[in-house]
Amino acid sequence: MSEQLTVKQIEEQLKKVDSLNDPLFLRLKIDPRSGVQKAIVKNERRLHKQQERQIEFQNRFKYEQEFWHQGINYVAGIDEVGRGPLAGPVVAAAVILPKDFDLIEVNDSKQLSANQRANLAPLIRQEALGIGIGEIDNMIIDRVNIYEAAKLAMQEALSNLTPAPEQLIIDAMKINTVIPQLSLIKGDAKSISISAASIVAKVYRDQIMSQYAQQYPGYGFENNDGYGTKEHLTGLELYGVTPIHRQSFSPVKKFMK
């Protein structure tokens, strides 16, 4: 059968194969054409990587599955973004995922491109059982410090989450709540729920900063999201401090009048 097809046709067929056990591989291995053998090797490599990603994806369900096996159905992952910027709010998201969640691309938001995050966020919202957002502005950050503000953002996200979770998995923090909580160092890479929360929070905050870029041009908020880039620092020097800048942060202080 393979000898009746061109190498190009076989390459197209192999692109549709989603398992290393597909009998098509066995049939094509006896095809003497070098182009066919190269296509087999290429697609076997693709499927091995796909298999590795699937295993890694399932590993990120480890903590959720432990709680599900205990009869705890509503497990919320919580993460925050925006601790480091010189301007804008700190944002947190709390996300409850279903047991059949299948977006294999979901991972620590820092390992994804802006386009990947933007594409995944609405898909996460579609599949999630519940999502809560917390947003703490720069004035509160200046008043209580960024660490406490991040915790406040997480608590606000939790209060905005429906249904109420029975268990929390939080990235490297503990918050003031009676709900049992598990704090994981680098949790956004270990727990799929925290990964989903990190993506939702990051995209939500990026959209806020894009809106601020129109209100306060010249600082590059649409590109730097409020972080202290050269463009941002130049904007501070030329135009001064805006109402959304964190005045308690040292790079901003020297531009205060």
matplotlib code that plots the C-alpha trace (Angstrom):
import matplotlib.pyplot as plt

x = [0.0, 2.8, 4.6, 1.5, 1.7, 4.2, 6.5, 4.5, 1.3, 2.9, 4.2, 0.6, -0.7, 1.9, 1.0, -2.4, -1.0, -1.3, 0.1, 3.5, 1.5, -0.2, 0.1, 1.0, 4.5, 5.0, 3.8, 6.0, 9.2, 9.6, 9.3, 12.8, 12.6, 14.8, 12.2, 9.7, 12.2, 13.1, 9.4, 9.0, 11.9, 10.6, 7.1, 8.3, 10.3, 7.2, 5.1, 7.8, 7.8, 4.0, 4.1, 6.5, 4.3, 1.3, 3.2, 4.4, 0.8, -0.5, 2.3, 0.9, -2.3, -0.6, -1.8, -5.3, -5.7, -4.6, -7.4, -10.0, -9.2, -10.0, -13.5, -12.5, -14.1, -13.6, -9.8, -8.8, -5.3, -4.3, -1.5, -0.7, 1.2, 2.7, 4.8, 7.8, 6.5, 6.9, 3.3, -0.2, -1.9, -1.0, -3.6, -4.5, -6.7, -8.3, -9.3, -11.2, -10.7, -12.8, -11.4, -11.4, -9.5, -7.5, -5.7, -2.2, -0.5, -1.4, 1.8, 3.6, 2.7, 6.3, 7.2, 4.6, 4.6, 2.2, 0.3, 0.1, -1.3, -3.8, -5.0, -5.2, -6.9, -10.4, -10.1, -9.4, -12.4, -14.6, -13.5, -13.1, -15.8, -15.1, -12.8, -12.3, -10.1, -8.5, -6.9, -5.1, -4.0, -0.8, -2.0, -2.7, 0.6, 2.3, 0.4, 0.8, 3.9, 3.8, 3.9, 0.9, -0.9, -0.3, -1.9, -4.8, -5.2, -5.3, -8.0, -10.1, -9.8, -10.9, -13.9, -14.9, -14.8, -17.9, -18.4, -16.7, -13.5, -12.9, -9.1, -6.6, -3.3, -1.3, 1.9, 4.5, 2.2, -0.4, -3.4, -5.8, -8.7, -10.3, -10.2, -7.4, -4.5, -1.3, 1.6, 3.9, 7.2, 7.2, 3.7, 2.9, 5.1, 3.9, 0.1, -2.2, -4.7, -2.0, -0.7, -4.2, -4.5, -1.2, -2.2, -5.6, -4.1, -1.3, -3.6, -6.0, -3.2, -1.7, -5.0, -5.2, -1.7, -2.6, -5.5, -3.2, -0.8, -3.5, -4.2, -0.5, 1.5, 5.2, 6.1, 5.7, 3.1, 1.8, 5.2, 6.6, 3.4, 4.8, 8.2, 11.3, 12.5, 14.7, 11.7, 9.7, 12.6, 13.0, 9.3, 9.6, 12.5, 10.6, 7.1, 7.3, 5.3, 1.7, -1.2, -0.6, 3.0, 4.1, 5.7, 7.2, 9.4, 12.9, 13.3, 10.1, 11.1, 13.9, 11.4, 9.0, 8.7]
y = [0.0, 2.5, 1.9, 3.2, 6.5, 9.3, 10.3, 13.6, 11.6, 9.4, 12.5, 13.8, 10.5, 10.4, 13.9, 12.5, 9.5, 10.1, 6.9, 5.1, 1.8, 2.8, -0.1, 2.4, 2.6, -1.1, -1.1, 1.8, 0.4, -2.0, 0.8, 1.2, 4.9, 7.1, 9.9, 7.5, 6.4, 10.1, 10.8, 7.8, 9.0, 12.6, 11.5, 9.0, 11.9, 14.0, 11.4, 10.7, 14.4, 14.4, 11.3, 13.1, 16.2, 14.0, 12.3, 15.7, 17.0, 14.0, 14.6, 18.1, 16.5, 14.7, 16.9, 17.4, 13.7, 13.0, 15.3, 13.9, 10.4, 11.6, 12.7, 16.4, 17.5, 21.3, 21.9, 25.5, 26.5, 30.1, 32.2, 35.9, 38.0, 41.4, 41.6, 43.0, 45.8, 49.5, 50.3, 48.8, 46.3, 42.9, 40.4, 36.9, 34.1, 31.2, 28.3, 25.1, 22.6, 19.6, 16.1, 15.7, 18.9, 18.2, 21.3, 19.7, 23.0, 24.5, 25.0, 27.7, 30.9, 32.0, 29.1, 30.2, 33.0, 35.9, 34.5, 31.0, 32.6, 34.7, 31.6, 29.4, 31.8, 31.8, 28.0, 27.6, 29.8, 27.6, 24.3, 25.6, 24.9, 28.3, 31.2, 34.1, 37.2, 39.5, 42.9, 45.1, 48.5, 50.4, 52.6, 49.6, 48.0, 51.2, 51.1, 47.4, 46.3, 44.0, 40.7, 41.5, 43.0, 39.7, 37.8, 40.3, 39.7, 35.9, 36.3, 38.5, 36.0, 33.3, 35.4, 35.9, 32.1, 30.1, 27.2, 27.5, 25.3, 22.5, 22.6, 25.2, 24.7, 27.9, 29.0, 29.5, 31.3, 30.8, 33.1, 33.9, 31.4, 28.4, 26.4, 23.8, 24.9, 23.4, 25.7, 24.6, 26.1, 26.7, 25.4, 27.0, 24.2, 21.4, 21.8, 22.1, 24.2, 26.7, 26.7, 27.6, 30.3, 31.8, 32.0, 33.6, 36.1, 37.0, 37.6, 39.6, 41.8, 42.3, 43.5, 46.0, 47.3, 47.6, 49.8, 51.9, 52.2, 54.2, 56.4, 56.9, 56.8, 57.0, 54.4, 51.3, 49.6, 47.7, 46.1, 45.9, 45.5, 48.0, 46.3, 48.5, 48.3, 51.0, 52.3, 52.6, 54.3, 56.7, 57.5, 58.2, 60.5, 62.4, 62.4, 61.8, 59.5, 58.5, 57.8, 54.0, 53.9, 52.2, 55.1, 52.8, 51.0, 52.5, 53.1, 55.2, 57.2, 59.1, 60.4, 61.8, 65.6]
z = [0.0, 0.9, -2.4, -4.2, -2.3, -2.9, 0.0, 0.2, 0.7, 3.3, 5.2, 5.3, 6.6, 9.3, 10.6, 11.5, 13.5, 17.3, 18.7, 18.5, 18.3, 15.1, 12.6, 9.9, 11.3, 11.0, 7.4, 6.4, 8.1, 5.1, 2.6, 1.1, 0.2, 2.3, 2.3, 3.9, 6.5, 7.4, 7.7, 10.1, 12.3, 12.3, 13.4, 16.0, 17.5, 17.5, 19.2, 21.8, 22.7, 22.8, 25.1, 27.4, 27.5, 28.4, 31.2, 32.6, 32.3, 34.4, 36.9, 37.5, 38.6, 41.5, 44.3, 43.0, 42.5, 46.1, 47.3, 44.9, 46.1, 49.6, 48.4, 48.2, 44.9, 44.9, 45.0, 44.1, 42.9, 43.8, 42.3, 42.0, 39.5, 39.5, 42.6, 40.8, 38.6, 39.5, 38.5, 38.5, 40.7, 42.0, 40.7, 42.0, 40.5, 42.2, 39.9, 40.4, 37.6, 36.7, 37.0, 33.2, 32.5, 29.3, 28.2, 28.0, 27.2, 30.6, 32.6, 34.6, 32.9, 33.0, 30.6, 28.1, 25.5, 25.7, 22.7, 24.4, 27.6, 25.7, 23.8, 26.9, 29.3, 27.7, 27.3, 31.0, 31.7, 29.6, 31.3, 34.9, 37.5, 39.0, 38.8, 41.2, 40.6, 43.2, 42.4, 44.9, 43.6, 44.0, 46.9, 49.1, 48.0, 49.2, 52.5, 53.5, 51.4, 48.3, 50.2, 52.3, 49.2, 47.3, 50.2, 50.1, 46.4, 47.0, 49.7, 47.5, 44.6, 47.1, 48.2, 44.6, 43.8, 43.3, 44.2, 47.6, 47.6, 50.1, 49.7, 48.5, 46.8, 46.9, 45.3, 48.1, 50.4, 53.2, 53.6, 56.3, 55.8, 57.6, 54.4, 54.5, 52.4, 50.9, 50.2, 47.4, 46.5, 42.8, 42.8, 39.4, 37.9, 40.2, 40.3, 37.3, 39.2, 40.2, 36.6, 35.4, 38.0, 37.0, 33.4, 34.2, 36.6, 34.2, 31.2, 33.4, 34.6, 31.2, 29.9, 32.7, 31.9, 28.2, 29.2, 31.4, 28.4, 26.6, 29.7, 30.5, 27.2, 27.2, 29.8, 27.5, 29.8, 26.7, 26.5, 30.0, 32.0, 34.6, 35.1, 35.4, 31.8, 30.2, 28.4, 31.6, 33.5, 30.7, 30.8, 34.5, 33.9, 31.2, 32.4, 36.1, 38.4, 37.5, 39.9, 39.2, 40.2, 43.4, 45.3, 48.0, 45.3, 45.3, 41.5, 41.7, 44.8, 43.1, 40.5, 43.1, 43.1]

ax = plt.figure().add_subplot(projection="3d")
ax.plot(x, y, z, "-o")
ax.set_aspect("equal")
plt.show()
